[in-house]
Amino acid sequence: GAVVSQHPSWVICKSGTSVKIECRSLDFQATTMFWYRQFPKQSLMLMATSNEGSKATYEQGVEKDKFLINHASLTLSTLTVTSAHPEDSSFYICSYQGTDTQYFGPGTRLTVL
Amino acid sequence: DAKTTQPTSMDCAEGRAANLPCNHSTISGNEYVYWYRQIHSQGPQYIIHGLKNNETNEMASLIITEDRKSSTLILPHATLRDTAVYYCIVRADNTDKLIFGTGTRLQVFP
């Protein structure tokens, strides 16, 4: 299956700062990709869907101005958590749409102090 | 909301077959059944998917009932590394969203 990387794998930041998470597809080009978050002991929750070259579509309850998604190319997407607060602490996971399934990155653990 | 129901947790002895059930009684005719698993603190991993026929790959087998209202994922010889949360998901096609339910936490013990 396709290989997806995320950077950084973990990050700790102070409240009020912004954090950028990169998601790269290493051997696959996809027009559609997804961002999820997962709180401790909970399931994955879809945050947004993005198509290369167009604006992301956010799920209900997800603030588009807080979680900025840039689908820069077929192999790179970024999620920026702006003005992060402790309640944004979570495990953020990206995935790329493949020909028959989605391929997930290893996740980024964000801790906001 | 997730369209599937799964047991919260299951145990399996190492080397034995792990049979993970999933109910999807409201599945539509064009919806596939997908299985993913998530090992602790990692991203989900695709396992297998099917429409109505049973499927097998190098990781697992998927048995779908004739009425398609339920399915079973079979790990033929479970190992300790198969300890994970297993998610059963139905989706119409490859462009549809993946809606994760609570999954089944499988614990494989020595």
Interface residues (C-beta under 8 A of the other chain):
Chain A: G1 V4 Q6 T32 F34 Y36 S43 L44 M45 L46 T49 F91 I93 S95 Q97 G98 T99 D100 T101 Q102 Y103 F104 G105 P106 G107 R109
Chain B: Y34 Q38 S41 Q42 G43 P44 Q45 Y46 H49 Y87 N94 T95 K97 L98 I99 F100 G101 T102 G103
